[in-house]
Each structure stands twice: as C-alpha cells, then as structure tokens.
Amino acid sequence: MSERAPYGTWKSPITAERITGSSTSTDDVIVDAVTSVVYHLEGRPAEKGRCVLVESLSGREIVPKDVNVRTGVHEYGSAAAIVHDGVAYYSNFADNRVYKISVKEGSQPEAVTPENKAFRYACFDIHPIHPQFLVSVLEDHTIDSPSTVTNTLVIIDTDAKAVIPLVSGADFYALPRFSPDGSKLAFQHWNHPNMPWDTSAIALVDIAVDTGGHRLTSSSYSSGGVTFSNSVTIAREGSNGSLAWANKDTLCFVSDVSGFINPWTYKVSTNKASPVFSSPVEEDFGTPLWILCYSPFAIVDEEGKVAVFKAYRDGRNILYRVNLESGERQEVQGPYVVVECMRTVSRSKGQFAFLGTKVDESQKVVIGAMVDMPAASFTSVSTGADEANKNLFDASLVTIPQGITLRVPPNDEPLHVIYYPPHNPVYAGSSIDGEKPPCVLNAHGGPTGMSFQGLQWKIQYWTTRGFAWLDVNYGGSFGYGKAYINRLRKQWGVVDVEDCIAATQTLSKSPHNLIDPNRTVIRGSSAGGLTVLNSLCNSSNTRAFAAATSIYGVADLVGLVRDTHKFESQYMFSLVGGSPTDVEPFKERSPINYVDKIDRPLLILQGEIDRVVPKEQAEMMYESIKKRGGVVEYKPYPGEGHGFRMKETQCDALERELAFYERVLALQGAVEGRL
C-alpha cells in the first residue's frame, strides 16, 4: 500500500554509496577503421578516476592496470586514444607520453614519443596508407602560463619514435583528419579571443610520403622540419568543425553560419563548400567543441553519400538520416534522448556506434544500423560500465523528465527548462494537504553548456526523496541556435541568473504550480557556480533561493582571467566584456565583491588541485562569509581537480549536499548526524 509523507522526507533505496561506488562512466567510443571492432574509454571512480581502454563487446581491458588513458590538452581531457588494425595508441596521463600496444591479450605497451612531461597529446588520426605516422594535437607546457602555452599539429613517427612539427601559428587546433587516400589533411583551427563555437575555420593541406616511405611531408619539405603549403581555407565564416571524410573527394563538417549548426560538405574536385540542406534547418546538428572527442555524425554507406546525424530538440537528441548530395533528411525513430561520440562502424553494413542514454536507462555503448527507414535497429553492447550500472535500482523509481519552454520578462523571450517531479512508487504523495515539493534547481556549467533529459541516477537520488529537480537551460545554452547562445554575450552573471530566478517564480505559480518557491535551492558547478553565487548577492532578488551549493564555482572573475588555463583564458571577454587591461566589468560580475549581501546558507565544495577554478576563490568566499557570521560550509577535496573523479569524493559531496538542505530547510524526518 502506498504511503504518504512530507515532500523531501521520503525514504529512498538510491544511496550515494551505490550510485558513486558502483557507477562507471563511458567517456568515448573508438572504432578500429580496419577491423570494425568497437572500443570505449571507461572512467572508474572506484579506481581514483582512472580511464581505461576497453574492447566493448568482450569487456576486456587493453591497457595495463597502471595506465590512465587520459590527456591534459585543454585541461578537460578527451580524444586520448585511437585504434587502427589491431594496434592502439594512447596518451598516458602519468607521463603524458604516447604509447602503442597490440590489442591482443597479454601485450605490453611501448612508448612512441620521447620523455617530456610538458608535452600533451590528443586527437589522433592514422595515415591510411602509412600507419606508422600519426597526426596529433600537441599542447606544449614548457613555459606553463596561459600566454606561453603553445598548440600545434605534429606528426608522430611511431617507428622512429620522433615528433615532427607540421602546422603552427594558430592559437588552437583540433580534429586533424587524413583523407581516405592519404593525400590531404583537413583540420580545424581558431585564435584568441574566440572560443571554437564563436569563430573557427577549417583548412586543407596536401600531404605526401617520400619515395623511401621514411618521412611524412606536405607539399614542400624543409630541412628544419616538416612544413606545409598549398593550404586552402575551406570554411572561415562562423563556427566550423566536426569534420570527417565521406570519401576522398568529400569532406563533411558542420557550420553555424545560418544561425543554426547545419551539415556542410566540401568537394576537393571543385574546391567548393556548400550547405547540405537547400534551406537552413532551425535545429542544431552539432555541439560546441568543449572536448575533442565530440562527433555529431557518422558516415553509413560505402560511397560516402549518406550520414546519420544527431540534432537537438527540446533538450534531447534526435537522429536524422541525411543524404549528403540531395539534402534529403529523414528522422530516425529511436529511444535515445542523449547521443554522443558518433562513429562509423561498417559502411557496408550501414552500422554506426555511439553513447546512448534513454530517459529511463543509463548510458550505454550502442551500435545502430540503418535498415528499414524510418526505423533503425539498435543493439546495446555489454560493457564494464553497463555491468557496473546494471540493475542498480528498479525502473519503477525513475521519474520521467518534462521539457518545458517558458516565456520570461522583460521581452517575453523563450526559456528552456527540464522538470523532474518527485516520484517514488512507495509514496502516493505528500501527507500535507496542498504541499508543493521543495526543488533543487541546477544551473549547468560552461556556461556554453546544456542539460539533457537522459537518465542520471544522481537526479533520481533527489526525486525519490520527494524533491523536484529543475534543470535550467538559461540563455547562453547550446542546442537552441546561435541567437540563444548569444543572449549571454557580455551578459554572463546577469541573463543566466535572472533566467534561473524567472524559472523559479514562473513554475511556482499558476498554471504550473509545480514547486515551492520558499524551499527552492540552487546548485551549480564551475560556471554554474558563478550563477549560483550571483543569484545570492548580485541579482534582482537575492532571496529568491532558500539555500545554495557552489561546486568548484567561479567567485572571482578577475582571478579567473589571471589564473585560468589557456583554452578559456580569453573566454571571459565575450561573456562579460572587459580586456586584460580593463577589469572593471569582471569586478562588477564577481560574487566575491558582493559577498556581504549573501544572507542565505551556502555550501562550497572544491577540488584542491583545480586549475580551471583555483581553490583560492572558494577559500575567499568561505572566509568572508564566515568572518561576518553567515551560514557557510566549506569542504575541500585533496587530489581532485575540475570535476570530481574519485568515488569517495562523489559520495561525500552528494551526501553532504543532501544533509545541508535537510538542515537549512528544516525538513521533517531529516537524518541527524549525517556529516
């Protein structure tokens, strides 16, 4: 028989220990282009965040137990491995060297780059004819400051164990890709002060191998190293990226020049780039390049005329089959609302792989096949991550998200949110007549980020306890077109904050009546932490939220500009304004300068070795609030950086946050002595 109890006090079988101790993440999908074998990178909190290369079908680990397949390029780490014809190449986080290893059981790795801890490698591609040559992004931290770190493209000669400079001059490079015949190399590049989703170009160069096959060159070779000529910029207006070769004459990529990220192709034979669709489609078919392994499409036929793309609609992904020549598109029916890291598996079989998440099923490695349109077949591959997460909890515990588009003042602009109602099959609702549930409002990071509708047990942790959960895709979030992203230009700390406040006020009133505005708390990590902190001290209503949690959140924009890493070192200028010599706009948006206005309880969680948001910012906020007698708690985590990777940290952070809200909201039945 169903019980009733006040919202926020329900007993739940979903514990922090189970969802962090047992959980394993899948961070990338990798396909051997020769053998079509699927691999993935598996993050393991129980092994202090170690990332492992795994053969997906068998679950067999490819690398030794002491290897962490991870890179520090751009600090976030991504695109750390590739597999070609049964040989894996990967970046090892401990020493930053690139290694190769046969995927056969019992094989041992061999370093293919010289010792140099200052060199970081990522985003590999294998020359299709001469596979001893890898092209790679190299990030050089010899002089380790944002203005002196350099990014280049290099060739790694795995036979000679040598690193050969190839392309330099731009501030950043990404996605170097050899053409199928090995004669061309395409790549994305951009310069400060832009982020790749602001403005980035795609270039194409000729590549050749000398007659002895001993070195890879471009159209000209100099004794000082490998250089290139015959460079062609094939796309420069707007943001252009996510490139892959459809065939030796056709390069496929995405561009937001229309205002939405849409597919484009470039023909080598005509030296012409053109949109795939005859008129722009008002959906985004790509993702901002936060991490280098993002891929929004896969080629699924032998001629290179057909691709499967993901697009964004109402906070979820949908799939399209796209004819790259005619522009015809058909929506593909499927159950996955989050699709990431799309890769071609077999063109002859129309197969592609991706990381897929459903609203009621956690992330899995999935192999899709184009069979009878508009349907496709999908097969989940049994992985270690799947096994670790398998049957964690009964499906009846899952609350189904609701995508809602609100209209908010002052200009009646759209605001996109995802609402998760409280749900627990043991409870029929609240025992208090007319009670609205307390709500945990989550401000995503980025801030050019997005919250999705895919199953996350950490959200169900709250909803099964009788909390509502609200993801706010505030102005500046991706997935809704360039204009929506640009709402945040020069307005970070304003638009995001006011959108969160407006979402709370709107959903607490008729016709929605979904949440209790007096018991809504706000939380956010990284950039979302700035939103959290400014909502408490630098907003139109500093008492809009009952309490807050900042998770490695930004408190001092002046310090962030001074101390952060190269990739984001000039991101602030487009988000806030200002310049290296004009810091007044940063001061005006920095919560640390308004800390005396914070009169709501605040919990601060911080990694001690965070280089993106240094711990000093958290400590400044804590000491200032504590000094004047405010309600504040601070928990630093040794060994953690920007993003908590260790099981113990993840578990403690979640339990600590729950206990904090139980106390400050004075919820009946709150567990005593949790901390």
VOGU-3710 file (C-alpha; in Angstrom, 3 decimals, decimal comma):
1> mserapygtw> 0,000/0,000/0,000  1,299/3,468/-0,904  2,396/5,707/1,939  2,281/9,454/2,336  4,931/11,685/3,875  6,013/15,319/3,517  7,955/16,048/0,368  11,701/15,973/0,907  11,489/13,334/3,652  10,777/10,207/1,645
11> kspitaerit> 12,996/7,207/2,235  14,826/6,087/-0,877  16,864/2,998/-1,783  19,036/5,183/-4,016  22,102/5,872/-1,891  25,150/7,962/-2,688  27,362/4,961/-1,983  25,614/2,825/-4,585  25,415/5,364/-7,387  29,000/6,542/-6,961
21> gsststddvi> 30,709/3,358/-5,801  29,139/1,170/-8,464  28,889/3,696/-11,257  31,278/3,710/-14,176  31,216/6,282/-16,954  31,888/5,758/-20,635  33,806/8,732/-21,958  34,402/7,960/-25,628  33,680/5,439/-28,372  36,556/4,345/-30,597
31> vdavtsvvyh> 36,218/2,183/-33,709  39,062/0,404/-35,478  38,515/1,557/-39,062  40,196/-1,586/-40,436  38,601/-4,322/-38,307  35,345/-2,512/-37,304  35,901/-3,595/-33,694  34,339/-1,173/-31,193  36,231/0,048/-28,133  35,438/2,611/-25,477
41> legrpaekgr> 37,133/4,629/-22,762  35,786/3,828/-19,322  36,114/6,180/-16,343  36,246/4,397/-12,992  35,654/6,423/-9,829  36,467/3,344/-7,734  39,989/3,410/-9,223  40,500/7,079/-8,369  39,112/8,189/-11,709  41,409/6,046/-13,871
51> cvlveslsgr> 40,349/5,881/-17,522  40,708/2,510/-19,239  40,623/1,460/-22,898  38,213/-1,472/-23,198  37,088/-3,706/-26,046  33,363/-3,106/-25,837  31,981/-6,486/-26,861  34,199/-8,624/-24,623  34,763/-6,100/-21,832  38,478/-6,903/-21,983
61> eivpkdvnvr> 40,910/-4,202/-20,857  43,536/-3,348/-23,454  45,965/-1,429/-21,249  47,821/-2,491/-18,080  46,437/-1,752/-14,628  48,781/1,188/-14,031  47,762/3,074/-17,180  45,384/6,041/-17,134  44,276/6,765/-20,714  43,774/10,477/-20,424
71> tgvheygsaa> 45,188/13,716/-21,763  45,523/17,189/-20,304  45,028/19,042/-23,597  42,686/21,990/-22,923  42,717/20,704/-19,278  39,416/18,859/-19,744  40,972/15,778/-21,315  39,472/13,979/-24,308  40,321/12,139/-27,538  43,157/10,333/-25,779
81> aivhdgvayy> 43,242/7,129/-27,859  42,811/5,621/-31,303  42,861/2,023/-32,578  43,987/1,021/-36,075  44,307/-2,507/-37,448  44,602/-4,082/-34,029  47,074/-1,575/-32,591  46,011/1,006/-30,009  47,739/4,342/-29,485  47,008/6,321/-26,352
91> snfadnrvyk> 48,129/9,176/-24,139  49,147/8,122/-20,632  48,201/10,740/-18,050  51,046/9,933/-15,655  53,858/10,959/-18,009  51,966/12,493/-20,978  53,762/10,194/-23,433  52,010/8,424/-26,301  52,195/4,628/-26,263  51,248/1,884/-28,679
101> isvkegsqpe> 50,032/-1,573/-27,729  48,643/-4,533/-29,626  45,057/-5,255/-28,667  45,962/-8,938/-28,330  45,723/-10,247/-24,792  48,955/-10,095/-22,812  50,550/-7,352/-24,915  52,750/-4,714/-23,340  52,851/-1,015/-24,275  55,745/0,730/-25,963
111> avtpenkafr> 56,360/4,485/-25,818  56,423/6,191/-29,225  57,157/9,750/-28,090  60,216/10,977/-26,180  60,091/11,728/-22,467  58,762/15,238/-21,921  56,134/15,841/-19,244  55,459/19,303/-20,685  54,128/17,860/-23,959  50,471/16,810/-24,045
121> yacfdihpih> 48,999/14,890/-26,993  45,406/14,340/-28,138  43,082/13,984/-31,107  44,999/11,411/-33,134  44,485/10,228/-36,682  46,342/7,466/-38,533  47,681/7,851/-42,050  45,609/5,321/-44,046  48,481/4,189/-46,297  51,473/4,553/-43,974
131> pqflvsvled> 50,081/3,807/-40,496  53,385/4,408/-38,736  52,506/8,098/-38,987  50,048/9,644/-36,524  48,915/13,222/-36,696  48,209/14,756/-33,296  47,449/17,957/-31,470  50,444/18,864/-29,305  49,989/21,251/-26,385  53,382/22,428/-25,117
141> htidspstvt> 53,529/23,488/-21,443  57,289/24,064/-21,331  56,557/27,600/-20,156  53,368/26,916/-18,263  51,231/30,035/-18,351  48,139/30,765/-20,465  50,003/33,205/-22,698  53,012/30,945/-23,279  51,452/27,506/-23,774  51,548/26,666/-27,490
151> ntlviidtda> 49,309/24,398/-29,553  50,432/22,866/-32,839  49,815/19,922/-35,112  52,591/17,347/-35,245  53,373/14,049/-36,893  54,365/11,217/-34,570  56,643/8,779/-36,396  55,966/5,677/-34,325  58,831/3,724/-35,925  61,448/6,393/-35,289
161> kaviplvsga> 59,759/7,484/-32,048  60,071/11,067/-33,205  57,752/14,075/-33,100  57,840/16,207/-36,251  56,316/19,729/-36,317  53,686/20,087/-39,029  51,407/23,104/-38,590  51,730/26,072/-36,250  50,705/29,696/-35,997  47,122/29,481/-34,754
171> dfyalprfsp> 46,282/29,522/-31,060  44,390/26,217/-31,244  44,000/23,166/-33,475  41,541/20,290/-33,441  40,331/17,281/-35,406  43,177/16,690/-37,888  41,833/14,165/-40,377  43,608/12,405/-43,262  41,630/11,845/-46,449  40,935/8,173/-47,301
181> dgsklafqhw> 43,755/8,128/-49,871  46,168/9,898/-47,519  46,798/12,797/-49,896  45,069/15,522/-47,869  44,885/16,620/-44,265  41,963/18,708/-43,004  41,847/20,346/-39,591  40,009/22,932/-37,511  41,778/25,966/-36,061  40,903/29,164/-34,220
191> nhpnmpwdts> 42,501/32,074/-32,414  42,008/34,078/-29,272  39,791/35,741/-28,184  37,355/33,304/-29,830  36,160/30,004/-28,486  35,685/27,357/-31,204  31,898/27,892/-31,189  32,378/31,627/-31,795  34,583/31,581/-34,872  36,722/28,745/-36,181
201> aialvdiavd> 37,980/27,784/-39,618  38,739/24,563/-41,478  41,925/24,281/-43,534  43,083/21,685/-46,030  46,701/20,869/-46,963  48,391/18,434/-49,310  50,244/15,527/-47,720  52,837/13,235/-49,301  55,245/10,489/-48,268  58,741/10,487/-49,755
211> tgghrltsss> 59,716/7,601/-52,020  61,523/5,753/-49,257  58,496/5,987/-47,041  60,656/7,267/-44,219  59,004/10,568/-43,556  55,642/12,221/-43,961  55,716/15,628/-45,604  53,360/18,150/-47,022  53,764/19,661/-50,467  57,165/21,043/-49,535
221> yssggvtfsn> 59,801/19,851/-47,134  62,486/21,888/-45,397  65,489/20,597/-43,535  64,262/22,366/-40,432  61,274/20,025/-40,205  58,013/19,288/-41,912  56,183/22,296/-43,285  53,119/22,634/-45,426  51,996/24,586/-48,465  49,006/24,549/-50,789
231> svtiaregsn> 46,888/25,399/-47,772  43,245/26,092/-48,559  40,776/27,556/-46,085  37,514/25,879/-46,952  35,315/27,433/-44,266  36,039/30,520/-42,233  32,793/32,423/-41,585  31,132/31,498/-38,303  31,994/28,354/-36,393  33,025/25,343/-38,467
241> gslawankdt> 34,052/21,945/-37,141  33,213/18,270/-36,512  34,897/17,263/-39,733  35,130/13,780/-41,247  35,823/12,485/-44,741  32,839/10,964/-46,532  35,076/9,864/-49,412  38,349/11,040/-50,936  36,599/13,942/-52,697  34,129/14,969/-49,984
251> lcfvsdvsgf> 34,792/16,395/-46,549  31,735/16,645/-44,306  31,559/19,195/-41,492  29,088/21,409/-39,637  28,762/25,191/-39,682  26,569/27,670/-37,815  26,741/30,365/-40,483  22,934/30,163/-40,915  22,292/30,736/-37,212  21,933/27,013/-36,534
261> inpwtykvst> 24,586/24,295/-36,743  23,820/22,528/-40,029  25,712/19,992/-42,196  28,036/21,192/-44,963  30,301/19,457/-47,464  33,463/20,493/-49,268  34,371/18,995/-52,650  38,097/18,714/-53,354  37,476/18,433/-57,106  35,635/21,751/-57,299
271> nkaspvfssp> 37,250/23,494/-54,316  33,769/24,475/-53,138  31,985/24,260/-49,789  28,191/24,281/-49,657  25,360/23,550/-47,210  23,783/20,118/-47,449  20,237/21,444/-46,984  18,721/23,721/-49,622  17,445/25,988/-46,857  18,632/26,164/-43,241
281> veedfgtplw> 17,022/23,847/-40,708  16,347/25,545/-37,377  17,886/22,766/-35,303  21,483/22,327/-34,214  23,222/19,346/-35,817  26,379/19,746/-33,769  27,870/20,516/-30,393  30,255/23,222/-29,134  33,782/21,821/-29,018  34,347/21,643/-25,268
291> ilcyspfaiv> 36,082/18,300/-25,593  37,892/16,953/-28,620  36,059/13,626/-28,958  32,705/15,202/-29,844  31,316/13,864/-33,114  27,705/14,559/-34,194  27,507/12,268/-37,225  28,707/9,044/-38,833  29,015/8,095/-42,499  26,984/4,924/-43,122
301> deegkvavfk> 27,422/3,956/-46,770  30,354/2,864/-48,930  30,036/5,731/-51,414  30,073/8,396/-48,719  26,708/9,842/-49,690  24,707/9,069/-46,530  25,287/10,049/-42,912  23,395/9,702/-39,658  23,349/12,993/-37,738  22,186/13,855/-34,284
311> ayrdgrnily> 20,285/17,090/-33,756  18,854/18,880/-30,727  15,173/19,384/-29,973  13,606/20,383/-26,628  16,570/19,307/-24,524  17,031/15,940/-26,187  18,769/14,478/-29,214  17,041/13,108/-32,271  18,613/11,250/-35,193  18,384/12,020/-38,901
321> rvnlesgerq> 19,422/10,044/-41,945  20,879/12,668/-44,281  21,703/12,329/-47,968  24,801/14,496/-48,325  24,225/15,062/-52,049  20,482/15,680/-52,340  19,990/17,185/-48,883  17,082/14,849/-48,182  16,669/14,091/-44,495  14,512/11,588/-42,632
331> evqgpyvvve> 14,042/11,448/-38,896  15,185/8,118/-37,492  12,973/6,581/-34,839  14,828/5,526/-31,724  14,643/5,531/-27,919  17,799/7,513/-27,139  17,467/11,094/-25,906  21,205/11,687/-25,452  23,548/10,666/-28,265  27,287/11,287/-28,017
341> cmrtvsrskg> 30,518/10,347/-29,793  29,043/9,001/-33,035  31,419/6,800/-35,051  31,215/4,801/-38,264  31,480/1,044/-37,628  30,838/-0,553/-41,027  29,861/1,340/-44,147  28,961/-1,854/-45,997  26,500/-2,780/-43,234  25,307/0,767/-42,535
351> qfaflgtkvd> 26,482/0,487/-38,933  27,418/3,260/-36,544  28,231/3,407/-32,833  27,524/5,987/-30,154  26,996/6,537/-26,463  23,243/6,454/-25,923  21,094/7,335/-22,926  17,333/6,894/-22,547  15,031/8,750/-20,170  14,783/5,567/-18,109
361> esqkvvigam> 18,046/3,787/-18,890  21,585/4,953/-18,215  24,301/5,458/-20,792  25,433/2,513/-22,919  27,584/1,852/-25,937  25,100/1,344/-28,772  25,524/0,023/-32,306  22,908/1,242/-34,755  22,190/0,020/-38,257  20,191/1,661/-40,997
371> vdmpaasfts> 17,710/-0,990/-42,123  14,094/-0,148/-42,949  13,596/3,605/-42,831  12,387/5,476/-40,911  13,348/2,839/-38,350  16,820/1,705/-37,415  17,971/-1,224/-35,344  19,846/-0,549/-32,113  21,879/-3,033/-30,105  23,393/-2,236/-26,722
381> vstgadeank> 26,909/-3,565/-26,328  27,576/-5,166/-22,958  30,380/-3,153/-21,372  32,006/-2,940/-17,994  30,186/0,337/-17,458  26,884/-1,338/-18,257  27,614/-4,190/-15,878  28,630/-1,813/-13,088  25,460/0,222/-13,542  23,187/-2,698/-14,440
391> nlfdaslvti> 20,066/-3,098/-12,367  21,303/-0,601/-9,801  17,691/0,170/-8,970  14,241/-0,831/-10,087  12,964/1,055/-13,130  9,813/1,978/-11,201  11,899/4,506/-9,258  12,642/6,593/-12,335  10,824/9,883/-12,817  10,320/10,917/-16,440
401> pqgitlrvpp> 11,513/14,446/-17,316  9,294/17,079/-18,846  10,755/19,585/-21,299  9,045/22,962/-20,827  9,521/26,229/-22,718  8,622/29,260/-20,633  8,220/32,886/-21,665  10,025/35,283/-19,372  10,269/39,048/-18,951  11,243/41,610/-19,927
411> ndeplhviyy> 10,928/40,726/-23,620  8,833/37,560/-23,450  11,843/35,549/-24,584  11,862/31,738/-24,521  13,465/29,968/-21,583  14,025/26,228/-21,808  13,852/24,062/-18,690  13,621/20,361/-17,855  11,429/19,480/-14,889  11,621/16,236/-12,895
421> pphnpvyags> 8,675/15,779/-10,498  9,124/13,944/-7,194  8,473/10,252/-7,648  8,800/7,140/-5,529  6,491/4,131/-6,000  6,288/3,679/-2,230  4,660/7,090/-1,798  1,347/8,350/-3,135  2,360/11,939/-2,444  2,643/14,309/0,478
431> sidgekppcv> 0,876/13,837/3,775  0,432/17,622/3,942  -2,580/18,858/2,001  -1,678/21,263/-0,778  2,068/20,981/-0,189  4,323/21,815/-3,115  7,651/19,993/-3,210  10,992/21,557/-2,356  13,014/21,945/-5,531  16,690/21,569/-6,401
441> lnahggptgm> 17,412/23,948/-9,283  20,529/23,024/-11,232  22,471/25,619/-13,226  24,664/23,770/-15,713  28,316/24,588/-16,334  30,005/26,007/-19,369  28,315/28,438/-19,365  28,012/27,450/-23,036  26,639/24,106/-21,896  23,342/22,278/-21,745
451> sfqglqwkiq> 21,348/19,941/-19,527  19,817/16,873/-21,166  16,869/14,588/-20,470  18,844/11,343/-20,233  18,696/9,231/-17,075  21,038/10,302/-14,297  20,763/8,411/-11,042  22,058/11,471/-9,207  18,867/13,284/-10,197  16,739/10,312/-9,151
461> ywttrgfawl> 18,574/10,436/-5,804  16,669/13,672/-5,168  13,324/12,930/-6,799  12,885/9,630/-4,928  13,288/11,592/-1,685  10,399/13,863/-2,575  12,319/16,751/-4,121  11,562/18,219/-7,510  14,579/18,762/-9,749  14,792/21,575/-12,290
471> dvnyggsfgy> 17,461/21,877/-14,983  17,514/25,395/-16,401  18,951/25,783/-19,889  19,315/29,511/-19,435  20,087/31,968/-22,223  23,562/31,067/-23,456  22,922/27,317/-23,510  23,616/25,446/-26,718  21,152/23,292/-28,627  18,731/26,130/-29,386
481> gkayinrlrk> 20,605/28,044/-32,085  23,279/30,732/-32,177  20,952/33,565/-31,140  20,116/31,729/-27,912  23,823/31,229/-27,194  24,461/34,898/-27,928  21,941/36,000/-25,289  24,823/35,523/-22,858  27,387/37,613/-24,731  28,616/40,300/-22,330
491> qwgvvdvedc> 25,772/39,161/-20,016  27,196/36,230/-18,047  26,216/36,663/-14,438  23,059/38,521/-15,480  20,994/36,583/-18,038  21,771/33,184/-16,530  20,970/34,388/-13,023  17,743/36,151/-13,954  16,608/33,169/-16,042  17,030/30,881/-13,021
501> iaatqtlsks> 15,059/33,281/-10,838  12,360/33,638/-13,511  12,074/29,865/-13,870  11,524/29,505/-10,130  8,914/32,239/-9,988  7,062/31,034/-13,091  6,891/27,352/-12,175  5,714/28,100/-8,639  2,616/29,942/-9,886  -0,452/29,134/-11,955
511> phnlidpnrt> -0,839/27,483/-14,388  2,178/25,359/-13,403  2,179/25,254/-9,571  4,990/22,696/-9,643  7,414/23,819/-6,914  7,562/25,599/-3,570  9,396/28,905/-4,160  10,203/29,215/-0,460  12,002/25,879/-0,478  13,812/26,039/-3,785
521> virgssaggl> 17,582/25,716/-3,540  20,068/26,414/-6,313  23,182/24,446/-7,125  25,780/24,545/-9,864  29,324/23,562/-10,705  32,091/25,541/-12,383  30,405/28,262/-14,478  27,112/27,199/-12,926  28,683/28,056/-9,589  29,019/31,685/-10,669
531> tvlnslcnss> 25,303/31,661/-11,484  24,622/30,235/-8,028  26,744/32,773/-6,183  25,499/35,786/-8,125  21,897/34,726/-7,514  22,595/35,173/-3,792  24,339/38,529/-3,924  24,155/40,260/-7,300  20,678/39,781/-8,734  17,208/41,298/-8,869
541> ntrafaaats> 16,174/39,089/-5,946  18,986/37,860/-3,702  16,463/35,952/-1,589  14,915/34,006/-4,459  16,511/30,779/-3,218  16,423/29,281/0,254  19,983/27,943/0,090  22,731/27,204/-2,407  25,601/24,867/-3,226  28,599/26,006/-5,257
551> iygvadlvgl> 30,673/23,130/-6,632  34,095/24,390/-7,746  32,219/27,548/-8,711  33,676/30,778/-10,042  33,712/33,563/-7,439  36,355/35,969/-8,732  36,361/36,714/-12,453  39,454/38,893/-12,176  41,291/35,971/-10,639  39,816/33,569/-13,182
561> vrdthkfesq> 41,115/35,651/-16,082  44,503/35,867/-14,382  44,848/32,250/-13,256  42,866/30,033/-15,610  44,247/27,835/-18,377  44,920/28,785/-21,985  41,780/27,313/-23,577  39,460/29,586/-21,572  41,863/32,426/-20,831  40,010/34,877/-23,108
571> ymfslvggsp> 36,555/33,312/-22,909  35,597/35,928/-20,323  35,970/38,813/-22,756  32,986/37,664/-24,827  30,969/36,544/-21,805  31,481/39,616/-19,652  33,318/42,266/-21,650  36,453/43,952/-20,494  40,007/43,220/-21,539  43,326/42,303/-19,926
581> tdvepfkers> 43,743/45,966/-19,009  40,080/46,786/-18,292  38,989/44,591/-15,392  36,059/46,683/-14,169  33,405/44,512/-15,910  34,909/41,449/-14,215  34,747/43,112/-10,825  31,110/44,067/-11,401  30,125/40,422/-12,067  32,322/38,792/-9,413
591> pinyvdkidr> 30,364/37,417/-6,427  33,379/37,889/-4,167  32,797/41,647/-4,376  29,209/41,321/-3,120  29,739/38,626/-0,530  28,448/40,888/2,249  24,993/40,639/0,638  24,793/36,864/0,986  22,314/36,039/3,731  21,275/32,590/2,524
601> pllilqgeid> 23,021/29,386/3,669  25,824/28,360/1,301  27,715/25,082/0,860  31,023/25,216/-1,046  32,626/22,046/-2,468  36,055/22,383/-4,085  38,901/20,316/-5,550  42,284/21,250/-4,124  44,213/20,894/-7,398  41,673/22,603/-9,658
611> rvvpkeqaem> 43,471/24,650/-12,326  40,333/25,889/-14,061  38,812/27,449/-10,926  41,591/27,592/-8,316  40,721/26,712/-4,725  41,699/30,207/-3,584  38,386/31,507/-4,952  36,388/29,108/-2,774  38,509/29,932/0,244  37,991/33,672/-0,241
621> myesikkrgg> 34,208/33,256/-0,309  34,195/30,980/2,720  36,411/33,175/4,874  34,484/36,328/4,005  31,065/34,855/4,856  32,363/33,122/7,968  34,021/36,311/9,204  30,720/38,172/9,307  28,809/35,279/10,883  26,985/33,938/7,833
631> vveykpypge> 25,858/30,344/7,390  28,529/28,734/5,228  30,187/25,329/4,971  33,344/24,544/3,013  34,701/21,146/2,036  37,960/20,882/0,064  38,834/17,554/-1,575  42,536/16,592/-1,836  43,640/15,227/-5,197  40,573/16,486/-7,042
641> ghgfrmketq> 40,673/18,933/-9,926  37,945/20,484/-12,050  35,358/17,728/-11,870  35,234/15,153/-9,106  36,570/11,799/-10,336  37,069/9,755/-7,160  34,337/7,579/-5,700  34,936/8,825/-2,165  34,644/12,449/-3,247  31,498/11,935/-5,300
651> cdalerelaf> 29,828/10,051/-2,467  30,740/12,563/0,219  29,727/15,540/-1,922  26,256/14,146/-2,621  25,564/13,115/0,972  26,894/16,415/2,280  24,643/18,378/-0,060  21,539/16,433/0,986  22,293/16,834/4,684  22,855/20,553/4,168
661> yervlalqga> 19,424/21,051/2,580  17,725/18,898/5,193  19,102/21,145/7,913  18,559/24,549/6,352  15,063/23,682/5,089  14,193/22,067/8,439  12,651/19,098/6,666  10,696/16,778/8,919  12,331/13,404/9,304  15,735/14,657/8,183
671> vegrl> 18,528/12,288/9,066  20,514/13,580/12,026  24,261/13,459/12,236  24,784/12,665/8,563  28,039/14,606/8,424
//
